[in-house]
Structure formats: C-alpha cells, structure tokens
C-alpha cells in the first residue's frame, strides 16, 4: 500500500533530481554537495516528522539570492542564477510542504532545466526535457488528488495503474507539441545569447594569441564543428581559421583585413575538396575550412587576402555552409608587404635579437627552417601547466622555462624568423579531425585548437609547425579507444538532433509549408477528376515511364548488364576491379568460356573504337549471349 503523499513525493523528488543532474557538470561542486545535503536532510526530517523554523529557511533563501546577485557580471549571468535556483530548490524540500510548495518545486525544477538550455542544447538536454516533462505532468495531476484528499491510500496495482493512465496525458500532447514546434514563429535574432557569454581559460579557438597572461589551460572535449567531404581527408589536416600578423611582445592580432573576391577556375574546383561545415555557435565571426580555402557558398561572408573567411554576422546559432579547399601547405602569393611581416616588437631585447641571429649563422633559409624544427624538438617540451607568466614571455620561454603550449612555440618561431629577415605570420585554427563512421562526418574538438607559423619565400607561404605536441602525437597512428567510439555514437545522435531540431529555423518552416501546401493542392486537383480518367492516365504514364527508362539506358550498358546477369545466373560473378577478358578467362567451363570470350571480343571491337552500339550490333551480341542460356 502507498499513500497519495508518498506517491507525490516520488515524483517531486525525481523531478528535482533530474533538474539537478542536468546541470551538475556546470555548477560549482560546493553547490552540488549542499543540494545533496539538503535532499538527505529533507528525507531525514520527513521520516522523523520534524520541522525547521520557516523564518530561518526564508532568511537563508534571501541570503542565497543576494549572494547570487552580487556574483552576477555582464560576462557571467547564467551560472550564478542557476546555482541560486539549485540551492532554492534544495531549501524548498526542508520546508513543511503544502500544495503550493509542491507546485513551486515543480516550477523551480523546470526553471533549472531551462537555465541549462542557455549553457548547452545537446541531445542529453532533450533526454532530460522528456523525462522531466513526464514527471511534472504526472506529478501535477497526482498533486490535485492530494490537495483534495491527503488520506488517499492506494494498492501497488492501483498506483501503477494510475501512473500508466496519467502517462497517456503527456503522450497525447506530443503530436500537438510537434505541430506547435513546426508552426511557432522563429526569429534569427539570438534573444538570450547575451546571457551565455562566459570567459574561461580553456582550450579552443581564439581570434588573438596572447601569451604570458595565464599559468594553465584546461583541455575540453566539446565539439567545435562537424563537416562532411566529397573525398576522404587525412586526420592530421590543418583547419584554417585566422591569420595574425602583428606582435607587440605578448599579443598577436590581425591588422591586414584586405577583402578580395575569388572566382576559382573549374580546374581548381575539380582539384579541391568540398566541405559542408556544420558550425556550432561560439560568438565570433570566423569560418573554418581545410587549409586552404578557394571558394565559399551558402553564407554571407568576407574572403580575405590571406585565405581566411569571416561571416558577416557573429555565429550565435548553429549554421551550415559549403567551402572548397586545396589541401596544401604551400599558398602562392606574388607579392607581400615586407614591413608588415618583418615587424618585431619595439621592446625586443638585444639579447633575444643576438640569440636569434646566432641560430641562423651560416645557414640558408631552408637549412634554417629545418634547423628550427630540430632545435625546438630537442630542447623544448609541450605543456599546458605552469606556463610562463611574465612581461617578457618569449624570452622566459626561450631562456628560462623551455616549455609551453603551441602559442609559445609558434610565437617564438615567427619572431626568430622575422629577426633574421624571413617574413612570417601566425595561423590559428585546428589540427586533427576524427572521422565518425556511423554518421559519415568529421568531428573537430576544441582541445585540438592549434597555432602554427607560415613563412614566405619565393612567392609562396610555407607551413612551419615547430610545436612538438600535440602535433607530434597526431602523426602517430593511434587506435581509437572504445570510450571515444561510444562518444562518437552519441555525437551522431547529437549531430542529427542539432541539424533537424535545434537548427530548425524560419527557412525550414517556409519549406515545409510550401511542400504541404503543394501536396494539399495536388490532392484536391486529383479528386476533382473522374476516377476512370485518373486510372487511365496513371496506367499510360506508368507504361511511358518504363519505356522512357529503357530508352534512356545506352545500348552499350544494356548489352553489358544483360551479359553479366546471364553469367551470374551460371555462377560466375565479375568483381569491380576485373577487366572483361580477365573475368571470362577465369570461367572453368570450356564451352561457356569460349562463347563469353567471343561476346567480349565483339563488344570490345566497337567500344575500343569509340563507336556507339547500333541496333544491329546489339542484336548480334544478344544472339551470342543467347548461346549461353
């Protein structure tokens, strides 16, 4: 037997726990522990029928709200508010719960999940939403029973029967919800984007490279973007984002913003790799492509002289665009601004200049470049921890610490090249892609954000990557661990979820409306006609379609397909990489082999002379083929 209050508590507690679990990866561990403590305290109080002073609880609630308001900044609004909601949710459990308190718990649980949507709209969010949708819907109905009669006692079978019957309510609401989802007006304006503008020191793409500011960088496996291609690409490929050309000693920025229009020839496009990129929102304008892009379509953009791309609007929602790239580490450019690419910071010390020149002494440019690769690989280590924090980060990196992340390696390399009169610049983007065999697309993670160098010589920008890691790890053929394969499986679901649900916009609404309108109009037209006439038209159309299909198939293909099908019935099947003569010579039956070889010789007489099969040629081949039957 179970009381209506206990049944209600089951749904109340589970609703709160689902909301809490949905945000546990985002909120502070201290907040999480305090929430768990409050839930356990609530269970203890209810079991022992004890109550806390309501005034004390209200004072604690006010303190939490005020503390959250103090922590809110323009860059960090969501997390403080979300953590306050979680704590208030826990506090509601230790009160003497009246019907209105239960309603408030359900409401706060929904608000917590809504807050989670501002942090991430991945597929897991949809799972949490569906679960909470059912729990709250059923819980509110049970609450109506409880508010009418608190003494209702149900048997186990009655309780299960009630739950199953109540579950039909949200199930019946699903079709209506889908219709509302499709027809609800959309806006391209990101109404709540300003609420999620967090600044964190984690791995990921940045439009500027600033060294000497942070001591450590945290790796994150969040998805940067996904893309499909018309041909396979190497997993170690460079993904181009932005070119940085000015260095003040601590920070690299872009100064050259020369926009050009590119109209590549058909020959160039045939050589290029076509990518359809699905870019997740990240607040900046930069578009990504395999190094290096030659043409873009599907989005309003700027194409810069340095072969980088930029959207006209900041990327504040998931977008899709198509880009064509030539996979190459050499980018041609007839002439460059030497002053721009040979610029060095005014505060560059004599010690550093002397050191840089001593490295090149007696070497050609190519010998010097090769030397720099060996030099950094031998004398330096890659690290994301305990990075040099100073006013002279390059000098500390080269002379004192001798370790750092890719930004230190690339910055030091470019500066050394410039001091020696070799034009150089930094390129920021990504390196390393993961192929998802299930979804048939490539995945790029934020932890694979990378910075490398391009140096100019003989009219060509050459890629130079002196970072010994993670680049060195990328060149090693690694077996993908099972855990990552599982991650790829779930990312496939997430990919389609984002494509068809999160990214469902006004354009797709209009397309559905047009298709639906066209379908309804056609149905109406059809039924206005006489059914006999419809049947006649359908039959004639079907016959004509079959005839057209047969006519459209070239005689050469029809003859070959028929010949191979006949041999297949005899037990001889041609593989894709076999020639015709090679295939028939493998036939063991002498009689079948001779007839088949005769057919092939006649067929090749015509095909190898670049002639088209005439009807008489087709009949001749058919007669030979009939000898096989």
BATIGU-197673 format. One line per field, with one value per residue (C-alpha): residue in one letter; residue number from 0; z negated, x, y. Coordinates in nm, 2 decimals. Layout:
REM BATIGU-197673
residuo	c(A	...)
num	c(NUM	...)
c3	c(Z	...)
c1	c(X	...)
c2	c(Y	...)
REM end
This chain:
REM BATIGU-197673
residuo	c(X	X	X	X	X	X	X	X	X	X	X	X	X	X	X	X	X	X	X	X	X	X	X	X	X	X	X	X	X	X	X	X	X	X	X	X	X	X	X	X	X	X	X	X	X	X	X	X	X	X	X	X	X	X	X	X	X	X	X	X	X	X	X	X	X	X	X	X	X	X	X	X	X	X	X	X	X	X	X	X	X	X	X	X	X	X	X	X	X	X	X	X	X	X	X	X	X	X	X	X	X	X	X	X	X	X	X	X	X	X	X	X	X	X	X	X	X	X	X	X	X	X	X	X	X	X	X	X	X	X	X	X	X	X	X	X	X	X	X	X	X	X	X	X	X	X	X	X	X	X	X	X	X	X	X	X	X	X	X	X	X	X	X	X	X	X	X	X	X	X	X	X	X	X	X	X	X	X	X	X	X	X	X	X	X	X	X	X	X	X	X	X	X	X	X	X	X	X	X	X	X	X	X	X	X	X	X	X	X	X	X	X	X	X	X	X	X	X	X	X	X	X	X	X	X	X	X	X	X	X	X	X	X	X	X	X	X	X	X	X	X	X	X	X	X	X	X	X	X	X	X	X	X	X	X	X	X	X	X	X	X	X	X	X	X	X	X	X	X	X	X	X	X	X	X	X	X	X	X	X	X	X	X	X	X	X	X	X	X	X	X	X	X	X	X	X	X	X	X	X	X	X	X	X	X	X	X	X	X	X	X	X	X	X	X	X	X	X	X	X	X	X	X	X	X	X	X	X	X	X	X	X	X	X	X	X	X	X	X	X	X	X	X	X	X	X	X	X	X	X	X	X	X	X	X	X	X	X	X	X	X	X	X	X	X	X	X	X	X	X	X	X	X	X	X	X	X	X	X	X	X	X	X	X	X	X	X	X	X	X	X	X	X	X	X	X	X	X	X	X	X	X	X	X	X	X	X	X	X	X	X	X	X	X	X	X	X	X	X	X	X	X	X	X	X	X	X	X	X	X	X	X	X	X	X	X	X	X	X	X	X	X	X	X	X	X	X	X	X	X	X	X	X	X	X	X	X	X	X	X	X	X	X	X	X	X	X	X	X	X	X	X	X	X	X	X	X	X	X	X	X	X	X	X	X	X	X	X	X	X	X	X	X	X	X	X	X	X	X	X	X	X	X	X	X	X	X	X	X	X	X	X	X	X	X	X	X	X	X	X	X	X	X	X	X	X	X	X	X	X	X	X	X	X	X	X	X	X	X	X	X	X	X	X	X	X	X	X	X	X	X	X	X	X	X	X	X	X	X	X	X	X	X	X	X	X	X	X	X	X	X	X	X	X	X	X	X	X	X	X	X	X	X	X	X	X	X	X	X	X	X	X	X	X	X	X	X	X	X	X	X	X	X	X	X	X	X	X	X	X	X	X	X	X	X	X	X	X	X	X	X	X	X	X	X	X	X	X	X)
num	c(0	1	2	3	4	5	6	7	8	9	10	11	12	13	14	15	16	17	18	19	20	21	22	23	24	25	26	27	28	29	30	31	32	33	34	35	36	37	38	39	40	41	42	43	44	45	46	47	48	49	50	51	52	53	54	55	56	57	58	59	60	61	62	63	64	65	66	67	68	69	70	71	72	73	74	75	76	77	78	79	80	81	82	83	84	85	86	87	88	89	90	91	92	93	94	95	96	97	98	99	100	101	102	103	104	105	106	107	108	109	110	111	112	113	114	115	116	117	118	119	120	121	122	123	124	125	126	127	128	129	130	131	132	133	134	135	136	137	138	139	140	141	142	143	144	145	146	147	148	149	150	151	152	153	154	155	156	157	158	159	160	161	162	163	164	165	166	167	168	169	170	171	172	173	174	175	176	177	178	179	180	181	182	183	184	185	186	187	188	189	190	191	192	193	194	195	196	197	198	199	200	201	202	203	204	205	206	207	208	209	210	211	212	213	214	215	216	217	218	219	220	221	222	223	224	225	226	227	228	229	230	231	232	233	234	235	236	237	238	239	240	241	242	243	244	245	246	247	248	249	250	251	252	253	254	255	256	257	258	259	260	261	262	263	264	265	266	267	268	269	270	271	272	273	274	275	276	277	278	279	280	281	282	283	284	285	286	287	288	289	290	291	292	293	294	295	296	297	298	299	300	301	302	303	304	305	306	307	308	309	310	311	312	313	314	315	316	317	318	319	320	321	322	323	324	325	326	327	328	329	330	331	332	333	334	335	336	337	338	339	340	341	342	343	344	345	346	347	348	349	350	351	352	353	354	355	356	357	358	359	360	361	362	363	364	365	366	367	368	369	370	371	372	373	374	375	376	377	378	379	380	381	382	383	384	385	386	387	388	389	390	391	392	393	394	395	396	397	398	399	400	401	402	403	404	405	406	407	408	409	410	411	412	413	414	415	416	417	418	419	420	421	422	423	424	425	426	427	428	429	430	431	432	433	434	435	436	437	438	439	440	441	442	443	444	445	446	447	448	449	450	451	452	453	454	455	456	457	458	459	460	461	462	463	464	465	466	467	468	469	470	471	472	473	474	475	476	477	478	479	480	481	482	483	484	485	486	487	488	489	490	491	492	493	494	495	496	497	498	499	500	501	502	503	504	505	506	507	508	509	510	511	512	513	514	515	516	517	518	519	520	521	522	523	524	525	526	527	528	529	530	531	532	533	534	535	536	537	538	539	540	541	542	543	544	545	546	547	548	549	550	551	552	553	554	555	556	557	558	559	560	561	562	563	564	565	566	567	568	569	570	571	572	573	574	575	576	577	578	579	580	581	582	583	584	585	586	587	588	589	590	591	592	593	594	595	596	597	598	599	600	601	602	603	604	605	606	607	608	609	610	611	612	613	614	615	616	617	618	619	620	621	622	623	624	625	626	627	628)
c3	c(0.00	0.07	-0.04	0.21	0.03	0.08	0.44	0.49	0.31	0.55	0.85	0.67	0.56	0.90	1.08	0.87	0.91	1.29	1.30	1.07	1.27	1.59	1.45	1.23	1.48	1.50	1.14	0.85	0.66	0.34	0.46	0.57	0.23	0.05	0.26	0.19	-0.18	-0.17	0.00	-0.25	-0.54	-0.39	-0.38	-0.74	-0.86	-0.69	-0.82	-1.18	-1.13	-1.23	-1.10	-1.07	-1.16	-0.85	-0.93	-0.94	-0.60	-0.45	-0.57	-0.42	-0.09	-0.08	-0.16	0.12	0.37	0.26	0.28	0.64	0.74	0.61	0.82	1.15	1.40	1.77	1.87	1.62	1.57	1.62	1.37	1.06	1.13	1.20	0.88	0.68	0.83	0.74	0.38	0.35	0.49	0.22	-0.05	0.06	-0.04	-0.40	-0.45	-0.57	-0.22	-0.14	0.21	0.32	0.21	0.43	0.72	0.65	0.65	0.99	1.12	1.00	1.15	1.48	1.45	1.37	1.68	1.88	1.74	1.86	2.22	2.21	2.15	2.38	2.62	2.69	2.72	2.35	2.28	2.49	2.28	1.96	2.10	2.20	1.86	1.66	1.90	1.79	1.42	1.39	1.60	1.39	1.06	1.10	1.16	0.85	0.66	0.75	0.59	0.28	0.25	0.24	0.00	-0.18	-0.32	0.00	-0.02	0.30	0.35	0.56	0.86	0.82	0.80	1.11	1.30	1.21	1.32	1.66	1.72	1.63	1.86	2.16	2.10	2.20	2.47	2.63	2.60	2.81	3.16	3.06	2.93	3.27	3.46	3.23	3.27	3.65	3.68	3.39	3.54	3.54	3.53	3.64	3.36	3.06	2.78	2.50	2.64	2.41	2.11	2.21	2.26	2.04	2.04	1.94	1.98	2.17	2.50	2.80	3.10	3.03	3.27	3.09	2.94	2.60	2.41	2.06	1.91	1.78	1.60	1.71	1.97	1.92	2.21	2.32	2.54	2.65	3.02	3.23	3.55	3.78	4.15	4.44	4.75	5.10	5.05	4.75	4.58	4.35	3.98	3.93	4.17	4.08	4.03	4.11	3.90	3.88	3.98	3.72	3.85	3.57	3.25	2.96	2.75	2.57	2.81	3.18	3.36	3.72	3.89	4.26	4.34	4.72	4.87	5.22	5.44	5.56	5.86	5.90	6.23	6.29	6.29	5.94	5.82	5.95	5.76	5.44	5.15	5.10	4.73	4.59	4.24	3.95	3.71	3.35	3.21	3.05	3.07	3.32	3.70	3.82	4.05	4.07	4.37	4.46	4.53	4.77	4.89	5.25	5.27	5.02	5.07	4.86	4.62	4.64	4.58	4.63	4.81	4.70	4.90	4.66	4.74	4.43	4.40	4.19	4.15	4.19	3.86	3.54	3.51	3.24	3.37	3.54	3.91	4.23	4.52	4.81	4.87	5.13	5.03	5.18	4.94	4.94	4.70	4.97	5.06	5.35	5.33	5.58	5.35	4.99	4.75	4.61	4.34	4.20	4.19	4.07	3.79	3.44	3.10	3.01	2.67	2.82	2.62	2.77	2.61	2.80	3.13	3.09	2.99	3.29	3.54	3.39	3.47	3.84	3.88	4.20	4.29	4.60	4.53	4.60	4.38	4.11	4.12	4.09	3.81	3.61	3.62	3.48	3.23	3.07	3.08	2.90	2.64	2.55	2.41	2.46	2.16	2.06	1.70	1.52	1.83	1.81	1.67	1.73	1.92	2.14	2.21	2.53	2.35	2.05	2.28	2.47	2.20	1.87	1.88	2.22	2.22	2.32	2.54	2.92	2.88	2.73	2.99	3.28	3.14	3.07	3.41	3.60	3.41	3.47	3.84	3.86	3.68	3.95	4.23	4.32	4.34	4.11	3.96	3.73	3.83	3.57	3.63	3.55	3.63	3.60	3.70	3.60	3.86	3.74	3.94	3.80	3.90	4.20	4.10	3.94	3.59	3.47	3.09	2.90	2.75	3.09	3.14	3.27	3.38	3.64	3.85	4.22	4.36	4.70	4.96	5.34	5.38	5.15	4.79	4.64	4.34	4.05	3.73	3.46	3.18	3.06	2.91	2.97	3.33	3.28	3.12	3.43	3.66	3.47	3.59	3.28	3.22	3.12	2.77	2.70	2.48	2.77	3.01	2.77	2.77	3.15	3.14	2.91	3.11	3.42	3.25	3.13	3.48	3.63	3.33	3.38	3.76	3.76	3.42	3.27	3.61	3.72	3.84	4.05	4.38	4.29	4.18	4.51	4.70	4.50	4.56	4.93	4.96	4.75	4.95	5.28	5.16	5.05	5.38	5.58	5.37	5.43	5.80	5.83	5.66	5.87	6.18	6.29	6.12	6.46	6.62	6.33	6.37	6.74	6.70	6.43	6.65	6.96	6.75	6.60	6.94	7.09	6.79	6.83	7.20	7.14	6.88	7.12	7.40	7.18	7.09	7.35	7.56	7.45	7.09	7.16	7.35	7.09	6.80	6.97	7.05	6.69	6.55	6.77	6.65	6.29	6.32	6.43	6.11	6.25	6.10	6.21	5.94	5.98	6.03	6.30	6.68	6.90	7.06	6.72	6.59	6.87	6.88	6.52	6.63	6.58	6.82	7.17	7.37	7.16	7.16	7.54	7.60	7.34	7.49	7.83	7.69	7.52	7.85	8.05	7.77	7.75	8.13	8.10	7.76	7.82	8.14	7.96	8.16	8.03	8.04	8.32	8.30	8.53	8.31	8.01	8.18	8.27	7.91	7.79	8.02	7.89	7.53	7.60	7.67	7.30	7.19)
c1	c(0.00	0.12	-0.03	-0.10	0.15	0.43	0.34	0.35	0.69	0.83	0.75	0.86	1.20	1.27	1.17	1.42	1.69	1.65	1.68	1.99	2.17	2.11	2.33	2.57	2.85	2.82	2.76	3.01	3.09	3.02	2.66	2.62	2.72	2.50	2.20	2.26	2.29	1.95	1.78	1.92	1.82	1.47	1.43	1.55	1.31	1.01	1.09	1.12	0.83	1.04	1.02	1.27	1.18	1.02	1.15	1.51	1.45	1.32	1.62	1.86	1.68	1.71	2.08	2.13	1.95	2.15	2.48	2.39	2.31	2.65	2.82	2.65	2.86	2.79	3.01	2.87	2.49	2.37	2.58	2.52	2.15	2.15	2.33	2.09	1.79	1.95	2.00	1.65	1.52	1.70	1.57	1.21	1.25	1.33	1.01	0.68	0.54	0.19	0.03	0.17	0.52	0.50	0.40	0.70	0.93	0.80	0.83	1.19	1.29	1.16	1.34	1.67	1.63	1.55	1.87	2.06	1.94	2.13	2.45	2.40	2.13	2.28	2.09	2.13	1.92	1.64	1.65	1.63	1.35	1.14	1.19	1.10	0.81	0.66	0.74	0.60	0.29	0.20	0.31	0.08	-0.22	-0.13	-0.10	-0.46	-0.57	-0.35	-0.49	-0.85	-0.78	-0.45	-0.56	-0.59	-0.43	-0.35	-0.25	0.06	-0.15	-0.38	-0.07	0.09	-0.25	-0.29	0.07	0.02	-0.31	-0.17	0.13	-0.11	-0.17	0.18	0.19	-0.12	0.03	0.33	0.17	0.03	0.37	0.53	0.28	0.34	0.72	0.68	0.45	0.58	0.73	1.11	1.35	1.71	1.78	1.96	1.73	1.92	2.27	2.39	2.31	2.58	2.89	3.14	3.51	3.72	4.08	4.02	4.15	3.97	3.99	4.07	4.09	4.40	4.70	4.80	5.10	5.22	4.88	4.76	4.96	4.75	4.49	4.23	4.15	3.79	3.64	3.35	3.27	3.39	3.22	3.15	3.19	3.14	3.36	3.33	3.65	3.85	4.09	4.39	4.32	4.62	4.49	4.53	4.20	4.25	4.08	4.25	4.59	4.77	5.03	5.12	5.30	5.35	5.57	5.28	4.98	4.93	4.65	4.53	4.59	4.57	4.20	4.22	3.90	3.91	3.67	3.78	3.64	3.84	3.85	3.68	4.02	4.09	3.74	3.79	4.11	3.96	3.79	3.43	3.33	2.99	3.05	2.81	2.95	2.83	2.76	3.07	3.00	3.27	3.26	3.54	3.46	3.68	3.80	4.07	4.39	4.34	4.00	3.94	3.56	3.27	2.89	2.58	2.66	2.72	3.09	3.42	3.71	4.04	4.36	4.53	4.28	4.08	3.70	3.47	3.09	2.91	2.73	2.86	2.80	2.53	2.34	2.43	2.50	2.58	2.80	3.00	3.36	3.61	3.97	4.30	4.48	4.83	5.09	5.20	5.00	5.11	5.11	5.30	5.40	5.36	5.40	5.75	5.72	5.41	5.56	5.90	5.77	5.91	5.81	5.98	6.08	6.26	6.58	6.93	6.99	6.70	6.80	7.16	7.04	6.80	7.07	7.32	7.08	7.08	7.45	7.59	7.26	7.04	6.68	6.57	6.85	6.75	6.38	6.48	6.72	6.44	6.23	6.51	6.61	6.26	6.21	6.53	6.54	6.18	5.87	5.50	5.28	4.95	5.05	5.27	5.31	5.54	5.35	5.57	5.61	5.87	5.71	5.91	6.25	6.13	6.02	6.34	6.60	6.44	6.14	6.18	5.83	5.49	5.19	5.16	5.12	5.47	5.63	5.47	5.53	5.90	5.95	5.78	5.98	6.31	6.23	6.14	6.46	6.65	6.47	6.23	5.86	5.64	5.29	5.08	4.78	4.52	4.28	4.26	4.47	4.34	4.00	3.81	3.61	3.27	3.19	2.84	2.73	2.98	3.12	3.43	3.44	3.67	3.71	3.80	4.10	4.26	4.28	4.62	4.86	5.13	5.36	5.37	5.69	5.73	5.99	6.00	5.64	5.50	5.37	5.51	5.36	5.61	5.50	5.76	5.53	5.64	5.30	5.02	5.13	5.38	5.11	4.89	5.14	5.13	4.86	4.65	4.37	4.06	3.96	3.62	3.52	3.57	3.38	3.09	3.13	3.12	2.80	2.62	2.77	2.60	2.26	2.35	2.45	2.11	1.94	2.12	2.06	1.69	1.57	1.80	1.87	1.51	1.45	1.22	1.37	1.28	0.93	0.87	0.99	0.76	0.47	0.53	0.56	0.25	0.05	0.16	0.06	-0.28	-0.34	-0.24	-0.47	-0.76	-0.70	-0.68	-1.01	-1.18	-1.11	-1.31	-1.17	-1.17	-0.97	-0.73	-0.68	-0.62	-0.37	-0.19	-0.16	-0.04	0.20	0.34	0.39	0.55	0.78	0.90	0.96	1.15	1.36	1.46	1.53	1.75	1.97	2.25	2.26	2.62	2.52	2.21	2.41	2.68	2.43	2.24	2.56	2.69	2.35	2.34	2.68	2.58	2.30	2.56	2.75	3.02	3.02	3.25	3.42	3.45	3.83	3.83	3.85	3.61	3.87	4.03	3.69	3.58	3.92	3.86	3.55	3.62	3.36	3.53	3.21	3.08	3.43	3.46	3.12	3.17	3.51	3.36	3.10	3.37	3.58	3.28	3.19	3.54	3.57	3.30	3.38	3.75	3.70	3.48	3.18	2.83	2.64	2.39	2.07	2.22	2.53	2.31	2.12	2.44	2.56	2.22	2.24	2.58	2.46	2.16	2.41	2.50	2.14)
c2	c(0.00	0.35	0.68	0.96	1.18	0.93	0.88	1.26	1.27	1.02	1.24	1.56	1.42	1.26	1.59	1.78	1.52	1.52	1.90	1.88	1.61	1.81	2.09	1.91	1.94	2.32	2.43	2.45	2.12	2.31	2.39	2.03	1.89	2.14	2.04	1.67	1.76	1.94	1.65	1.40	1.64	1.66	1.28	1.26	1.53	1.37	1.03	1.16	1.41	1.71	2.07	2.35	2.71	2.86	3.21	3.07	2.90	3.22	3.42	3.16	3.18	3.56	3.54	3.30	3.52	3.83	3.64	3.53	3.89	4.01	3.74	3.83	4.02	4.11	3.82	3.57	3.59	3.23	3.03	3.24	3.25	2.87	2.79	3.01	2.82	2.48	2.59	2.73	2.40	2.22	2.46	2.40	2.04	2.11	2.31	2.18	2.12	2.25	2.20	2.54	2.43	2.12	2.35	2.57	2.27	2.16	2.51	2.56	2.22	2.34	2.67	2.49	2.28	2.60	2.75	2.45	2.52	2.85	2.66	2.37	2.24	1.90	1.57	1.50	1.81	1.67	1.35	1.55	1.75	1.45	1.28	1.60	1.66	1.33	1.36	1.71	1.63	1.32	1.48	1.78	1.56	1.35	1.68	1.76	1.43	1.51	1.87	1.72	1.43	1.38	1.05	0.85	0.51	0.31	-0.05	-0.12	-0.22	0.09	0.32	0.16	0.18	0.54	0.63	0.45	0.62	0.96	0.90	0.90	1.27	1.39	1.12	1.26	1.60	1.50	1.53	1.87	1.97	1.87	2.08	2.38	2.33	2.34	2.64	2.85	3.17	3.18	3.47	3.48	3.73	3.55	3.68	3.51	3.49	3.77	3.55	3.30	3.50	3.31	3.39	3.08	2.97	2.66	2.51	2.64	2.87	3.24	3.53	3.65	3.48	3.63	3.47	3.54	3.60	3.26	2.99	2.70	2.60	2.34	2.09	2.05	1.78	2.00	2.00	2.29	2.19	1.90	1.87	1.63	1.60	1.46	1.27	1.13	1.37	1.30	1.31	1.54	1.80	2.17	2.36	2.73	3.00	3.33	3.48	3.71	3.94	4.20	4.11	4.36	4.12	3.95	3.95	3.86	4.03	4.07	4.41	4.32	4.29	4.32	4.17	4.02	3.83	3.48	3.31	2.99	2.81	2.48	2.31	2.44	2.34	1.99	1.96	2.10	1.92	2.02	2.05	2.11	2.26	2.25	2.51	2.53	2.88	3.04	3.41	3.52	3.56	3.34	3.05	2.74	2.53	2.28	2.46	2.65	2.77	2.89	2.93	2.96	2.95	2.92	3.21	3.58	3.62	3.81	3.64	3.79	3.81	3.57	3.29	3.32	3.35	3.56	3.56	3.89	3.82	3.66	3.29	3.28	2.98	2.66	2.73	2.54	2.65	2.49	2.56	2.44	2.39	2.29	2.06	2.21	2.35	2.60	2.91	3.12	3.50	3.71	4.00	4.09	4.38	4.31	4.58	4.40	4.05	4.15	4.37	4.29	4.44	4.77	4.62	4.32	4.29	4.29	3.95	3.80	3.95	3.83	3.48	3.46	3.57	3.32	3.04	3.12	3.20	3.03	2.87	2.91	2.99	2.63	2.49	2.74	2.63	2.26	2.35	2.53	2.21	2.00	2.28	2.31	1.93	1.87	2.15	2.22	2.05	2.09	2.18	2.34	2.37	2.63	2.84	3.14	3.44	3.75	4.07	3.90	3.57	3.48	3.54	3.34	3.06	3.05	3.11	3.00	2.77	2.59	2.46	2.60	2.53	2.58	2.96	2.99	2.76	2.95	3.30	3.23	3.07	3.36	3.62	3.44	3.42	3.79	3.89	3.71	3.88	3.60	3.72	3.52	3.52	3.31	3.10	3.00	2.71	2.34	2.04	1.68	1.56	1.25	1.05	0.93	0.62	0.59	0.94	0.97	1.30	1.45	1.59	1.87	1.92	2.24	2.06	2.04	2.42	2.49	2.77	2.74	2.95	3.04	3.19	3.35	3.26	3.26	3.38	3.11	3.10	2.77	2.60	2.56	2.38	2.36	2.26	1.92	1.84	1.78	1.78	1.50	1.29	1.35	1.18	0.86	0.61	0.55	0.31	0.49	0.38	0.22	0.51	0.75	0.52	0.54	0.92	0.92	0.72	0.96	1.25	1.11	1.13	1.48	1.58	1.49	1.64	1.98	1.96	1.89	2.02	2.29	2.43	2.43	2.78	3.01	2.88	2.52	2.63	2.80	2.50	2.26	2.50	2.51	2.14	2.08	2.34	2.19	1.84	1.95	2.13	1.83	1.60	1.84	1.85	1.48	1.41	1.67	1.44	1.14	0.83	0.64	0.91	0.90	0.53	0.56	0.84	0.65	0.34	0.52	0.73	0.41	0.24	0.56	0.59	0.23	0.29	0.62	0.45	0.17	0.42	0.64	0.34	0.34	0.02	-0.04	-0.06	-0.26	-0.52	-0.54	-0.56	-0.84	-1.03	-1.01	-1.10	-1.42	-1.53	-1.45	-1.70	-1.95	-1.89	-1.65	-1.30	-1.02	-0.81	-0.44	-0.44	-0.71	-0.64	-0.82	-1.05	-1.12	-1.22	-1.46	-1.63	-1.75	-1.94	-2.31	-2.45	-2.45	-2.41	-2.11	-1.95	-1.97	-1.82	-1.55	-1.46	-1.43	-1.19	-0.98	-0.96	-0.84	-0.59	-0.45	-0.41	-0.14	0.01	0.05	0.23	0.49	0.39	0.37	0.04	0.03	-0.18	-0.44	-0.46	-0.50	-0.79	-0.96	-0.95	-1.07	-1.37	-1.47	-1.42	-1.65	-1.93	-1.92	-1.98)
REM end
